[in-house]
Amino acid sequence: MKGQSISLGKRMLPLVMLAVICAPQELDASESLGGESTVLVKDGMMSLAIEDWPLGVVLKHIERQSRVRFIVANALQQDPVSLRFQAVPFLDGLKRILIRKSYLMLFDRSNSLVEVVVIQKRDGYKPPTMPFVPKYRSRFPVQNPRFKRPR
């Protein structure tokens, strides 16, 4: 038994490689990212001081301290977040973190936040162009003189 190797065969090798490449990556929220960084959620308030943390790690820290579940698209897991604020209401803090992202907040019947789904990046607002600009009109429409009759 010792010294024997297991052969997967030529057909299994691509499947094994695909499984390794596509396996979901676990982000450890307890990993040290250096510096004086804090993420604190307490009594409905949030304090945050982070510099270039991945979005997935920041949300994992918040998830552990609050009872809110976060689902983040894989493409956004590594987006860097740099923010600093203290004693901000929880929802306002989340909106600051998720600025320029499309997200969905789900609330329960007691109006408390249960889950946040972060979908994609959002580009800046571009106002629509107006193809036709109307000419100046007087405030009152011109009446046909035939219908001007004394009452």
N, CA, C and O atoms as a GROMACS GRO file, in nm:
protein
  604
    1MET      N    1   0.080  -0.118   0.000
    1MET     CA    2   0.000   0.000   0.000
    1MET      C    3   0.085   0.126   0.000
    1MET      O    4   0.051   0.223  -0.068
    2LYS      N    5   0.195   0.127   0.074
    2LYS     CA    6   0.280   0.244   0.078
    2LYS      C    7   0.348   0.262  -0.057
    2LYS      O    8   0.388   0.166  -0.122
    3GLY      N    9   0.359   0.390  -0.097
    3GLY     CA   10   0.428   0.418  -0.221
    3GLY      C   11   0.337   0.413  -0.343
    3GLY      O   12   0.380   0.446  -0.453
    4GLN      N   13   0.211   0.372  -0.325
    4GLN     CA   14   0.121   0.368  -0.438
    4GLN      C   15   0.056   0.505  -0.458
    4GLN      O   16   0.025   0.574  -0.361
    5SER      N   17   0.038   0.542  -0.581
    5SER     CA   18  -0.027   0.670  -0.610
    5SER      C   19  -0.164   0.644  -0.670
    5SER      O   20  -0.188   0.540  -0.733
    6ILE      N   21  -0.251   0.737  -0.652
    6ILE     CA   22  -0.386   0.725  -0.705
    6ILE      C   23  -0.390   0.797  -0.838
    6ILE      O   24  -0.352   0.914  -0.848
    7SER      N   25  -0.436   0.729  -0.941
    7SER     CA   26  -0.445   0.787  -1.075
    7SER      C   27  -0.590   0.827  -1.100
    7SER      O   28  -0.681   0.746  -1.088
    8LEU      N   29  -0.610   0.954  -1.136
    8LEU     CA   30  -0.745   1.003  -1.162
    8LEU      C   31  -0.786   0.980  -1.307
    8LEU      O   32  -0.905   0.987  -1.339
    9GLY      N   33  -0.692   0.954  -1.393
    9GLY     CA   34  -0.726   0.934  -1.533
    9GLY      C   35  -0.729   1.067  -1.606
    9GLY      O   36  -0.741   1.174  -1.546
   10LYS      N   37  -0.720   1.058  -1.738
   10LYS     CA   38  -0.714   1.179  -1.819
   10LYS      C   39  -0.848   1.251  -1.825
   10LYS      O   40  -0.852   1.373  -1.842
   11ARG      N   41  -0.958   1.177  -1.810
   11ARG     CA   42  -1.090   1.241  -1.818
   11ARG      C   43  -1.127   1.314  -1.689
   11ARG      O   44  -1.204   1.410  -1.695
   12MET      N   45  -1.074   1.274  -1.576
   12MET     CA   46  -1.110   1.336  -1.448
   12MET      C   47  -1.029   1.461  -1.420
   12MET      O   48  -1.072   1.545  -1.341
   13LEU      N   49  -0.913   1.477  -1.482
   13LEU     CA   50  -0.826   1.590  -1.453
   13LEU      C   51  -0.894   1.725  -1.480
   13LEU      O   52  -0.886   1.813  -1.395
   14PRO      N   53  -0.961   1.745  -1.594
   14PRO     CA   54  -1.028   1.875  -1.614
   14PRO      C   55  -1.137   1.901  -1.511
   14PRO      O   56  -1.156   2.016  -1.470
   15LEU      N   57  -1.209   1.799  -1.469
   15LEU     CA   58  -1.314   1.818  -1.368
   15LEU      C   59  -1.255   1.858  -1.234
   15LEU      O   60  -1.310   1.944  -1.165
   16VAL      N   61  -1.146   1.797  -1.196
   16VAL     CA   62  -1.081   1.831  -1.070
   16VAL      C   63  -1.028   1.974  -1.077
   16VAL      O   64  -1.044   2.050  -0.981
   17MET      N   65  -0.968   2.012  -1.188
   17MET     CA   66  -0.916   2.148  -1.202
   17MET      C   67  -1.030   2.250  -1.198
   17MET      O   68  -1.016   2.356  -1.138
   18LEU      N   69  -1.143   2.218  -1.263
   18LEU     CA   70  -1.258   2.307  -1.263
   18LEU      C   71  -1.314   2.322  -1.122
   18LEU      O   72  -1.354   2.432  -1.082
   19ALA      N   73  -1.318   2.213  -1.046
   19ALA     CA   74  -1.369   2.219  -0.909
   19ALA      C   75  -1.279   2.305  -0.821
   19ALA      O   76  -1.328   2.378  -0.735
   20VAL      N   77  -1.149   2.299  -0.842
   20VAL     CA   78  -1.056   2.379  -0.763
   20VAL      C   79  -1.068   2.527  -0.800
   20VAL      O   80  -1.063   2.613  -0.712
   21ILE      N   81  -1.082   2.556  -0.929
   21ILE     CA   82  -1.090   2.695  -0.974
   21ILE      C   83  -1.221   2.759  -0.931
   21ILE      O   84  -1.222   2.875  -0.888
   22CYS      N   85  -1.332   2.686  -0.942
   22CYS     CA   86  -1.464   2.744  -0.915
   22CYS      C   87  -1.509   2.733  -0.770
   22CYS      O   88  -1.618   2.778  -0.737
   23ALA      N   89  -1.428   2.675  -0.685
   23ALA     CA   90  -1.466   2.660  -0.545
   23ALA      C   91  -1.480   2.797  -0.482
   23ALA      O   92  -1.395   2.884  -0.505
   24PRO      N   93  -1.586   2.819  -0.401
   24PRO     CA   94  -1.602   2.950  -0.338
   24PRO      C   95  -1.490   2.975  -0.238
   24PRO      O   96  -1.447   2.886  -0.165
   25GLN      N   97  -1.444   3.098  -0.236
   25GLN     CA   98  -1.336   3.134  -0.145
   25GLN      C   99  -1.396   3.183  -0.015
   25GLN      O  100  -1.485   3.269  -0.015
   26GLU      N  101  -1.349   3.131   0.095
   26GLU     CA  102  -1.392   3.176   0.226
   26GLU      C  103  -1.309   3.295   0.268
   26GLU      O  104  -1.186   3.288   0.267
   27LEU      N  105  -1.373   3.402   0.303
   27LEU     CA  106  -1.303   3.519   0.354
   27LEU      C  107  -1.305   3.513   0.505
   27LEU      O  108  -1.412   3.508   0.566
   28ASP      N  109  -1.190   3.512   0.564
   28ASP     CA  110  -1.180   3.507   0.708
   28ASP      C  111  -1.187   3.650   0.761
   28ASP      O  112  -1.096   3.730   0.739
   29ALA      N  113  -1.295   3.680   0.831
   29ALA     CA  114  -1.314   3.816   0.881
   29ALA      C  115  -1.221   3.848   0.996
   29ALA      O  116  -1.208   3.964   1.034
   30SER      N  117  -1.157   3.748   1.053
   30SER     CA  118  -1.068   3.773   1.165
   30SER      C  119  -0.925   3.798   1.119
   30SER      O  120  -0.837   3.823   1.202
   31GLU      N  121  -0.900   3.792   0.988
   31GLU     CA  122  -0.764   3.813   0.942
   31GLU      C  123  -0.720   3.956   0.967
   31GLU      O  124  -0.801   4.048   0.957
   32SER      N  125  -0.598   3.973   0.998
   32SER     CA  126  -0.545   4.105   1.027
   32SER      C  127  -0.505   4.173   0.898
   32SER      O  128  -0.424   4.120   0.822
   33LEU      N  129  -0.563   4.290   0.874
   33LEU     CA  130  -0.530   4.362   0.754
   33LEU      C  131  -0.438   4.479   0.784
   33LEU      O  132  -0.412   4.563   0.698
   34GLY      N  133  -0.390   4.485   0.904
   34GLY     CA  134  -0.291   4.586   0.941
   34GLY      C  135  -0.352   4.720   0.974
   34GLY      O  136  -0.467   4.748   0.939
   35GLY      N  137  -0.274   4.802   1.043
   35GLY     CA  138  -0.317   4.937   1.076
   35GLY      C  139  -0.415   4.940   1.192
   35GLY      O  140  -0.450   4.837   1.248
   36GLU      N  141  -0.458   5.059   1.226
   36GLU     CA  142  -0.555   5.080   1.332
   36GLU      C  143  -0.694   5.078   1.270
   36GLU      O  144  -0.752   5.183   1.244
   37SER      N  145  -0.748   4.959   1.247
   37SER     CA  146  -0.876   4.945   1.179
   37SER      C  147  -0.980   4.892   1.276
   37SER      O  148  -0.953   4.801   1.354
   38THR      N  149  -1.099   4.951   1.271
   38THR     CA  150  -1.207   4.905   1.358
   38THR      C  151  -1.338   4.901   1.282
   38THR      O  152  -1.365   4.985   1.196
   39VAL      N  153  -1.417   4.801   1.315
   39VAL     CA  154  -1.554   4.789   1.268
   39VAL      C  155  -1.636   4.758   1.392
   39VAL      O  156  -1.620   4.651   1.451
   40LEU      N  157  -1.724   4.851   1.432
   40LEU     CA  158  -1.800   4.834   1.556
   40LEU      C  159  -1.947   4.863   1.531
   40LEU      O  160  -1.982   4.970   1.482
   41VAL      N  161  -2.033   4.766   1.565
   41VAL     CA  162  -2.177   4.782   1.556
   41VAL      C  163  -2.234   4.756   1.694
   41VAL      O  164  -2.218   4.648   1.749
   42LYS      N  165  -2.302   4.859   1.750
   42LYS     CA  166  -2.356   4.844   1.885
   42LYS      C  167  -2.475   4.937   1.902
   42LYS      O  168  -2.467   5.054   1.866
   43ASP      N  169  -2.584   4.886   1.957
   43ASP     CA  170  -2.704   4.963   1.988
   43ASP      C  171  -2.758   5.041   1.868
   43ASP      O  172  -2.798   5.156   1.882
   44GLY      N  173  -2.759   4.979   1.751
   44GLY     CA  174  -2.813   5.044   1.633
   44GLY      C  175  -2.723   5.151   1.573
   44GLY      O  176  -2.764   5.222   1.481
   45MET      N  177  -2.601   5.164   1.623
   45MET     CA  178  -2.506   5.262   1.571
   45MET      C  179  -2.386   5.188   1.515
   45MET      O  180  -2.356   5.076   1.556
   46MET      N  181  -2.317   5.251   1.421
   46MET     CA  182  -2.200   5.189   1.359
   46MET      C  183  -2.084   5.287   1.360
   46MET      O  184  -2.100   5.406   1.330
   47SER      N  185  -1.967   5.236   1.394
   47SER     CA  186  -1.843   5.313   1.384
   47SER      C  187  -1.748   5.234   1.295
   47SER      O  188  -1.740   5.111   1.304
   48LEU      N  189  -1.676   5.303   1.211
   48LEU     CA  190  -1.593   5.235   1.112
   48LEU      C  191  -1.469   5.318   1.084
   48LEU      O  192  -1.478   5.439   1.062
   49ALA      N  193  -1.355   5.253   1.086
   49ALA     CA  194  -1.229   5.318   1.048
   49ALA      C  195  -1.146   5.214   0.975
   49ALA      O  196  -1.077   5.134   1.038
   50ILE      N  197  -1.153   5.214   0.842
   50ILE     CA  198  -1.084   5.113   0.762
   50ILE      C  199  -1.014   5.179   0.645
   50ILE      O  200  -1.054   5.287   0.600
   51GLU      N  201  -0.911   5.115   0.596
   51GLU     CA  202  -0.834   5.165   0.483
   51GLU      C  203  -0.805   5.050   0.387
   51GLU      O  204  -0.729   4.959   0.420
   52ASP      N  205  -0.865   5.053   0.269
   52ASP     CA  206  -0.845   4.954   0.163
   52ASP      C  207  -0.875   4.811   0.205
   52ASP      O  208  -0.798   4.720   0.173
   53TRP      N  209  -0.983   4.790   0.277
   53TRP     CA  210  -1.027   4.655   0.310
   53TRP      C  211  -1.115   4.603   0.197
   53TRP      O  212  -1.187   4.682   0.135
   54PRO      N  213  -1.111   4.473   0.168
   54PRO     CA  214  -1.205   4.416   0.070
   54PRO      C  215  -1.348   4.425   0.123
   54PRO      O  216  -1.372   4.406   0.242
   55LEU      N  217  -1.442   4.454   0.035
   55LEU     CA  218  -1.582   4.470   0.074
   55LEU      C  219  -1.636   4.345   0.144
   55LEU      O  220  -1.711   4.357   0.241
   56GLY      N  221  -1.598   4.227   0.096
   56GLY     CA  222  -1.646   4.103   0.158
   56GLY      C  223  -1.603   4.090   0.302
   56GLY      O  224  -1.680   4.042   0.385
   57VAL      N  225  -1.481   4.132   0.335
   57VAL     CA  226  -1.431   4.123   0.472
   57VAL      C  227  -1.503   4.224   0.562
   57VAL      O  228  -1.538   4.192   0.675
   58VAL      N  229  -1.525   4.344   0.512
   58VAL     CA  230  -1.595   4.446   0.590
   58VAL      C  231  -1.736   4.399   0.624
   58VAL      O  232  -1.779   4.410   0.739
   59LEU      N  233  -1.807   4.347   0.525
   59LEU     CA  234  -1.943   4.301   0.549
   59LEU      C  235  -1.947   4.178   0.637
   59LEU      O  236  -2.044   4.158   0.710
   60LYS      N  237  -1.843   4.095   0.633
   60LYS     CA  238  -1.836   3.977   0.721
   60LYS      C  239  -1.822   4.022   0.867
   60LYS      O  240  -1.882   3.963   0.956
   61HIS      N  241  -1.741   4.126   0.891
   61HIS     CA  242  -1.727   4.181   1.026
   61HIS      C  243  -1.861   4.236   1.076
   61HIS      O  244  -1.900   4.212   1.190
   62ILE      N  245  -1.931   4.308   0.991
   62ILE     CA  246  -2.060   4.365   1.030
   62ILE      C  247  -2.161   4.254   1.054
   62ILE      O  248  -2.243   4.264   1.145
   63GLU      N  249  -2.156   4.150   0.972
   63GLU     CA  250  -2.249   4.038   0.986
   63GLU      C  251  -2.230   3.968   1.120
   63GLU      O  252  -2.328   3.926   1.182
   64ARG      N  253  -2.107   3.954   1.165
   64ARG     CA  254  -2.080   3.889   1.293
   64ARG      C  255  -2.129   3.972   1.412
   64ARG      O  256  -2.170   3.916   1.514
   65GLN      N  257  -2.126   4.105   1.399
   65GLN     CA  258  -2.164   4.190   1.511
   65GLN      C  259  -2.312   4.226   1.511
   65GLN      O  260  -2.367   4.263   1.615
   66SER      N  261  -2.378   4.215   1.398
   66SER     CA  262  -2.521   4.242   1.389
   66SER      C  263  -2.591   4.114   1.346
   66SER      O  264  -2.525   4.013   1.318
   67ARG      N  265  -2.720   4.117   1.342
   67ARG     CA  266  -2.795   3.999   1.299
   67ARG      C  267  -2.842   4.013   1.155
   67ARG      O  268  -2.950   3.966   1.120
   68VAL      N  269  -2.762   4.077   1.074
   68VAL     CA  270  -2.796   4.100   0.934
   68VAL      C  271  -2.711   4.008   0.848
   68VAL      O  272  -2.590   3.997   0.869
   69ARG      N  273  -2.774   3.943   0.752
   69ARG     CA  274  -2.703   3.853   0.661
   69ARG      C  275  -2.669   3.929   0.533
   69ARG      O  276  -2.753   4.002   0.480
   70PHE      N  277  -2.547   3.912   0.484
   70PHE     CA  278  -2.503   3.978   0.362
   70PHE      C  279  -2.474   3.876   0.254
   70PHE      O  280  -2.407   3.775   0.278
   71ILE      N  281  -2.525   3.901   0.135
   71ILE     CA  282  -2.495   3.819   0.018
   71ILE      C  283  -2.431   3.914  -0.083
   71ILE      O  284  -2.493   4.011  -0.126
   72VAL      N  285  -2.307   3.885  -0.120
   72VAL     CA  286  -2.230   3.975  -0.207
   72VAL      C  287  -2.191   3.899  -0.333
   72VAL      O  288  -2.145   3.785  -0.326
   73ALA      N  289  -2.207   3.963  -0.447
   73ALA     CA  290  -2.166   3.903  -0.574
   73ALA      C  291  -2.015   3.880  -0.571
   73ALA      O  292  -1.940   3.960  -0.516
   74ASN      N  293  -1.972   3.770  -0.632
   74ASN     CA  294  -1.829   3.735  -0.630
   74ASN      C  295  -1.741   3.844  -0.690
   74ASN      O  296  -1.628   3.864  -0.646
   75ALA      N  297  -1.792   3.914  -0.790
   75ALA     CA  298  -1.713   4.018  -0.854
   75ALA      C  299  -1.684   4.136  -0.761
   75ALA      O  300  -1.591   4.212  -0.785
   76LEU      N  301  -1.765   4.152  -0.656
   76LEU     CA  302  -1.749   4.265  -0.565
   76LEU      C  303  -1.678   4.229  -0.435
   76LEU      O  304  -1.651   4.317  -0.354
   77GLN      N  305  -1.648   4.102  -0.414
   77GLN     CA  306  -1.587   4.059  -0.288
   77GLN      C  307  -1.456   4.132  -0.258
   77GLN      O  308  -1.428   4.163  -0.142
   78GLN      N  309  -1.377   4.159  -0.360
   78GLN     CA  310  -1.244   4.216  -0.339
   78GLN      C  311  -1.238   4.367  -0.363
   78GLN      O  312  -1.130   4.425  -0.363
   79ASP      N  313  -1.353   4.433  -0.384
   79ASP     CA  314  -1.353   4.578  -0.402
   79ASP      C  315  -1.301   4.647  -0.276
   79ASP      O  316  -1.349   4.619  -0.167
   80PRO      N  317  -1.204   4.736  -0.290
   80PRO     CA  318  -1.148   4.803  -0.171
   80PRO      C  319  -1.244   4.908  -0.114
   80PRO      O  320  -1.310   4.981  -0.188
   81VAL      N  321  -1.250   4.913   0.018
   81VAL     CA  322  -1.334   5.009   0.089
   81VAL      C  323  -1.246   5.087   0.185
   81VAL      O  324  -1.172   5.028   0.264
   82SER      N  325  -1.253   5.220   0.179
   82SER     CA  326  -1.180   5.306   0.271
   82SER      C  327  -1.278   5.409   0.325
   82SER      O  328  -1.324   5.497   0.252
   83LEU      N  329  -1.310   5.399   0.454
   83LEU     CA  330  -1.408   5.489   0.516
   83LEU      C  331  -1.369   5.517   0.661
   83LEU      O  332  -1.295   5.441   0.724
   84ARG      N  333  -1.421   5.629   0.710
   84ARG     CA  334  -1.399   5.665   0.849
   84ARG      C  335  -1.521   5.743   0.897
   84ARG      O  336  -1.548   5.852   0.848
   85PHE      N  337  -1.595   5.688   0.993
   85PHE     CA  338  -1.704   5.760   1.058
   85PHE      C  339  -1.730   5.698   1.194
   85PHE      O  340  -1.694   5.583   1.219
   86GLN      N  341  -1.794   5.777   1.283
   86GLN     CA  342  -1.821   5.730   1.418
   86GLN      C  343  -1.966   5.758   1.456
   86GLN      O  344  -2.022   5.862   1.422
   87ALA      N  345  -2.026   5.663   1.526
   87ALA     CA  346  -2.160   5.675   1.583
   87ALA      C  347  -2.263   5.725   1.481
   87ALA      O  348  -2.332   5.824   1.503
   88VAL      N  349  -2.270   5.653   1.370
   88VAL     CA  350  -2.368   5.681   1.265
   88VAL      C  351  -2.477   5.576   1.276
   88VAL      O  352  -2.446   5.460   1.306
   89PRO      N  353  -2.605   5.610   1.253
   89PRO     CA  354  -2.710   5.507   1.253
   89PRO      C  355  -2.675   5.393   1.156
   89PRO      O  356  -2.615   5.415   1.050
   90PHE      N  357  -2.714   5.272   1.194
   90PHE     CA  358  -2.673   5.152   1.122
   90PHE      C  359  -2.705   5.159   0.973
   90PHE      O  360  -2.618   5.131   0.890
   91LEU      N  361  -2.828   5.196   0.938
   91LEU     CA  362  -2.866   5.200   0.796
   91LEU      C  363  -2.787   5.306   0.720
   91LEU      O  364  -2.748   5.284   0.605
   92ASP      N  365  -2.763   5.421   0.782
   92ASP     CA  366  -2.683   5.524   0.716
   92ASP      C  367  -2.539   5.477   0.694
   92ASP      O  368  -2.479   5.508   0.591
   93GLY      N  369  -2.485   5.404   0.790
   93GLY     CA  370  -2.350   5.349   0.774
   93GLY      C  371  -2.343   5.249   0.660
   93GLY      O  372  -2.247   5.249   0.583
   94LEU      N  373  -2.445   5.162   0.651
   94LEU     CA  374  -2.448   5.066   0.540
   94LEU      C  375  -2.458   5.136   0.406
   94LEU      O  376  -2.393   5.096   0.309
   95LYS      N  377  -2.537   5.242   0.400
   95LYS     CA  378  -2.550   5.316   0.274
   95LYS      C  379  -2.417   5.382   0.237
   95LYS      O  380  -2.385   5.392   0.118
   96ARG      N  381  -2.341   5.427   0.335
   96ARG     CA  382  -2.210   5.485   0.306
   96ARG      C  383  -2.113   5.380   0.255
   96ARG      O  384  -2.034   5.407   0.164
   97ILE      N  385  -2.119   5.260   0.312
   97ILE     CA  386  -2.030   5.152   0.268
   97ILE      C  387  -2.067   5.108   0.126
   97ILE      O  388  -1.979   5.081   0.044
   98LEU      N  389  -2.196   5.099   0.098
   98LEU     CA  390  -2.243   5.045  -0.030
   98LEU      C  391  -2.270   5.152  -0.134
   98LEU      O  392  -2.341   5.128  -0.232
   99ILE      N  393  -2.213   5.271  -0.115
   99ILE     CA  394  -2.232   5.376  -0.216
   99ILE      C  395  -2.167   5.329  -0.346
   99ILE      O  396  -2.063   5.263  -0.343
  100ARG      N  397  -2.226   5.361  -0.456
  100ARG     CA  398  -2.183   5.319  -0.590
  100ARG      C  399  -2.199   5.168  -0.613
  100ARG      O  400  -2.132   5.111  -0.699
  101LYS      N  401  -2.286   5.106  -0.536
  101LYS     CA  402  -2.319   4.965  -0.556
  101LYS      C  403  -2.471   4.954  -0.567
  101LYS      O  404  -2.544   5.033  -0.507
  102SER      N  405  -2.518   4.858  -0.642
  102SER     CA  406  -2.661   4.828  -0.646
  102SER      C  407  -2.687   4.722  -0.541
  102SER      O  408  -2.622   4.618  -0.540
  103TYR      N  409  -2.783   4.748  -0.454
  103TYR     CA  410  -2.811   4.655  -0.344
  103TYR      C  411  -2.960   4.653  -0.314
  103TYR      O  412  -3.036   4.740  -0.356
  104LEU      N  413  -2.998   4.550  -0.241
  104LEU     CA  414  -3.137   4.529  -0.203
  104LEU      C  415  -3.139   4.501  -0.054
  104LEU      O  416  -3.069   4.411  -0.007
  105MET      N  417  -3.219   4.576   0.021
  105MET     CA  418  -3.231   4.554   0.166
  105MET      C  419  -3.366   4.488   0.193
  105MET      O  420  -3.469   4.535   0.146
  106LEU      N  421  -3.363   4.379   0.269
  106LEU     CA  422  -3.485   4.307   0.302
  106LEU      C  423  -3.516   4.325   0.450
  106LEU      O  424  -3.429   4.305   0.536
  107PHE      N  425  -3.640   4.364   0.480
  107PHE     CA  426  -3.684   4.388   0.617
  107PHE      C  427  -3.790   4.286   0.655
  107PHE      O  428  -3.860   4.233   0.568
  108ASP      N  429  -3.804   4.257   0.786
  108ASP     CA  430  -3.909   4.166   0.831
  108ASP      C  431  -4.033   4.246   0.871
  108ASP      O  432  -4.037   4.368   0.851
  109ARG      N  433  -4.131   4.180   0.926
  109ARG     CA  434  -4.258   4.247   0.960
  109ARG      C  435  -4.242   4.352   1.069
  109ARG      O  436  -4.321   4.446   1.074
  110SER      N  437  -4.144   4.337   1.154
  110SER     CA  438  -4.122   4.436   1.260
  110SER      C  439  -4.033   4.551   1.213
  110SER      O  440  -3.984   4.630   1.294
  111ASN      N  441  -4.011   4.559   1.081
  111ASN     CA  442  -3.934   4.666   1.017
  111ASN      C  443  -3.787   4.669   1.060
  111ASN      O  444  -3.727   4.776   1.068
  112SER      N  445  -3.731   4.553   1.088
  112SER     CA  446  -3.588   4.546   1.116
  112SER      C  447  -3.517   4.478   0.999
  112SER      O  448  -3.571   4.387   0.936
  113LEU      N  449  -3.397   4.523   0.972
  113LEU     CA  450  -3.321   4.474   0.858
  113LEU      C  451  -3.278   4.330   0.881
  113LEU      O  452  -3.224   4.296   0.987
  114VAL      N  453  -3.303   4.244   0.782
  114VAL     CA  454  -3.272   4.102   0.794
  114VAL      C  455  -3.158   4.063   0.701
  114VAL      O  456  -3.068   3.988   0.740
  115GLU      N  457  -3.161   4.114   0.577
  115GLU     CA  458  -3.067   4.069   0.477
  115GLU      C  459  -3.036   4.182   0.378
  115GLU      O  460  -3.123   4.263   0.346
  116VAL      N  461  -2.911   4.184   0.331
  116VAL     CA  462  -2.870   4.280   0.229
  116VAL      C  463  -2.805   4.201   0.116
  116VAL      O  464  -2.714   4.122   0.139
  117VAL      N  465  -2.853   4.223  -0.006
  117VAL     CA  466  -2.799   4.156  -0.124
  117VAL      C  467  -2.729   4.263  -0.207
  117VAL      O  468  -2.793   4.358  -0.254
  118VAL      N  469  -2.597   4.248  -0.226
  118VAL     CA  470  -2.519   4.342  -0.306
  118VAL      C  471  -2.500   4.280  -0.443
  118VAL      O  472  -2.444   4.171  -0.456
  119ILE      N  473  -2.548   4.350  -0.546
  119ILE     CA  474  -2.557   4.289  -0.678
  119ILE      C  475  -2.441   4.328  -0.769
  119ILE      O  476  -2.370   4.241  -0.819
  120GLN      N  477  -2.422   4.458  -0.791
  120GLN     CA  478  -2.321   4.501  -0.888
  120GLN      C  479  -2.279   4.644  -0.860
  120GLN      O  480  -2.338   4.713  -0.777
  121LYS      N  481  -2.176   4.686  -0.931
  121LYS     CA  482  -2.132   4.826  -0.923
  121LYS      C  483  -2.230   4.912  -0.999
  121LYS      O  484  -2.294   4.869  -1.095
  122ARG      N  485  -2.242   5.036  -0.954
  122ARG     CA  486  -2.331   5.130  -1.020
  122ARG      C  487  -2.250   5.249  -1.068
  122ARG      O  488  -2.173   5.307  -0.992
  123ASP      N  489  -2.268   5.284  -1.193
  123ASP     CA  490  -2.199   5.400  -1.248
  123ASP      C  491  -2.264   5.527  -1.194
  123ASP      O  492  -2.375   5.524  -1.141
  124GLY      N  493  -2.194   5.635  -1.209
  124GLY     CA  494  -2.248   5.763  -1.166
  124GLY      C  495  -2.373   5.799  -1.244
  124GLY      O  496  -2.395   5.748  -1.354
  125TYR      N  497  -2.454   5.885  -1.190
  125TYR     CA  498  -2.580   5.926  -1.254
  125TYR      C  499  -2.550   6.014  -1.374
  125TYR      O  500  -2.473   6.110  -1.366
  126LYS      N  501  -2.611   5.979  -1.486
  126LYS     CA  502  -2.600   6.059  -1.607
  126LYS      C  503  -2.740   6.105  -1.643
  126LYS      O  504  -2.825   6.023  -1.676
  127PRO      N  505  -2.765   6.236  -1.638
  127PRO     CA  506  -2.900   6.282  -1.671
  127PRO      C  507  -2.932   6.255  -1.817
  127PRO      O  508  -2.844   6.262  -1.903
  128PRO      N  509  -3.057   6.226  -1.847
  128PRO     CA  510  -3.093   6.199  -1.986
  128PRO      C  511  -3.083   6.327  -2.069
  128PRO      O  512  -3.109   6.436  -2.020
  129THR      N  513  -3.044   6.310  -2.192
  129THR     CA  514  -3.036   6.426  -2.280
  129THR      C  515  -3.172   6.450  -2.341
  129THR      O  516  -3.244   6.355  -2.374
  130MET      N  517  -3.208   6.576  -2.355
  130MET     CA  518  -3.338   6.610  -2.411
  130MET      C  519  -3.322   6.633  -2.561
  130MET      O  520  -3.255   6.728  -2.601
  131PRO      N  521  -3.381   6.548  -2.645
  131PRO     CA  522  -3.361   6.561  -2.788
  131PRO      C  523  -3.433   6.683  -2.847
  131PRO      O  524  -3.389   6.738  -2.948
  132PHE      N  525  -3.542   6.725  -2.785
  132PHE     CA  526  -3.620   6.836  -2.838
  132PHE      C  527  -3.640   6.939  -2.729
  132PHE      O  528  -3.694   6.907  -2.622
  133VAL      N  529  -3.599   7.060  -2.753
  133VAL     CA  530  -3.619   7.169  -2.657
  133VAL      C  531  -3.731   7.257  -2.712
  133VAL      O  532  -3.716   7.316  -2.819
  134PRO      N  533  -3.843   7.266  -2.641
  134PRO     CA  534  -3.954   7.345  -2.694
  134PRO      C  535  -3.920   7.494  -2.695
  134PRO      O  536  -3.844   7.544  -2.612
  135LYS      N  537  -3.978   7.564  -2.793
  135LYS     CA  538  -3.959   7.709  -2.801
  135LYS      C  539  -4.038   7.775  -2.690
  135LYS      O  540  -4.126   7.714  -2.628
  136TYR      N  541  -4.006   7.900  -2.665
  136TYR     CA  542  -4.074   7.974  -2.560
  136TYR      C  543  -4.222   7.990  -2.597
  136TYR      O  544  -4.256   8.027  -2.709
  137ARG      N  545  -4.308   7.961  -2.500
  137ARG     CA  546  -4.452   7.980  -2.519
  137ARG      C  547  -4.501   8.084  -2.421
  137ARG      O  548  -4.450   8.093  -2.309
  138SER      N  549  -4.598   8.161  -2.461
  138SER     CA  550  -4.656   8.257  -2.368
  138SER      C  551  -4.731   8.180  -2.260
  138SER      O  552  -4.765   8.063  -2.277
  139ARG      N  553  -4.756   8.246  -2.150
  139ARG     CA  554  -4.823   8.178  -2.038
  139ARG      C  555  -4.966   8.140  -2.073
  139ARG      O  556  -5.015   8.035  -2.030
  140PHE      N  557  -5.032   8.224  -2.151
  140PHE     CA  558  -5.172   8.198  -2.182
  140PHE      C  559  -5.187   8.171  -2.331
  140PHE      O  560  -5.129   8.243  -2.413
  141PRO      N  561  -5.261   8.070  -2.366
  141PRO     CA  562  -5.280   8.043  -2.509
  141PRO      C  563  -5.360   8.154  -2.577
  141PRO      O  564  -5.446   8.217  -2.515
  142VAL      N  565  -5.331   8.178  -2.702
  142VAL     CA  566  -5.400   8.281  -2.780
  142VAL      C  567  -5.538   8.228  -2.816
  142VAL      O  568  -5.552   8.115  -2.863
  143GLN      N  569  -5.639   8.310  -2.795
  143GLN     CA  570  -5.776   8.268  -2.826
  143GLN      C  571  -5.814   8.314  -2.966
  143GLN      O  572  -5.765   8.415  -3.017
  144ASN      N  573  -5.900   8.239  -3.023
  144ASN     CA  574  -5.955   8.275  -3.153
  144ASN      C  575  -6.048   8.395  -3.134
  144ASN      O  576  -6.138   8.389  -3.050
  145PRO      N  577  -6.030   8.504  -3.210
  145PRO     CA  578  -6.112   8.623  -3.190
  145PRO      C  579  -6.261   8.601  -3.219
  145PRO      O  580  -6.344   8.677  -3.171
  146ARG      N  581  -6.295   8.501  -3.296
  146ARG     CA  582  -6.436   8.476  -3.326
  146ARG      C  583  -6.516   8.435  -3.203
  146ARG      O  584  -6.636   8.461  -3.195
  147PHE      N  585  -6.450   8.372  -3.108
  147PHE     CA  586  -6.521   8.319  -2.992
  147PHE      C  587  -6.522   8.416  -2.875
  147PHE      O  588  -6.575   8.382  -2.769
  148LYS      N  589  -6.467   8.535  -2.891
  148LYS     CA  590  -6.472   8.634  -2.783
  148LYS      C  591  -6.608   8.701  -2.788
  148LYS      O  592  -6.631   8.788  -2.872
  149ARG      N  593  -6.694   8.664  -2.702
  149ARG     CA  594  -6.828   8.721  -2.696
  149ARG      C  595  -6.854   8.770  -2.555
  149ARG      O  596  -6.809   8.708  -2.458
  150PRO      N  597  -6.926   8.878  -2.542
  150PRO     CA  598  -6.961   8.923  -2.407
  150PRO      C  599  -7.059   8.825  -2.342
  150PRO      O  600  -7.142   8.766  -2.411
  151ARG      N  601  -7.050   8.809  -2.216
  151ARG     CA  602  -7.140   8.714  -2.147
  151ARG      C  603  -7.245   8.785  -2.074
  151ARG      O  604  -7.329   8.721  -2.010
   0.00000   0.00000   0.00000
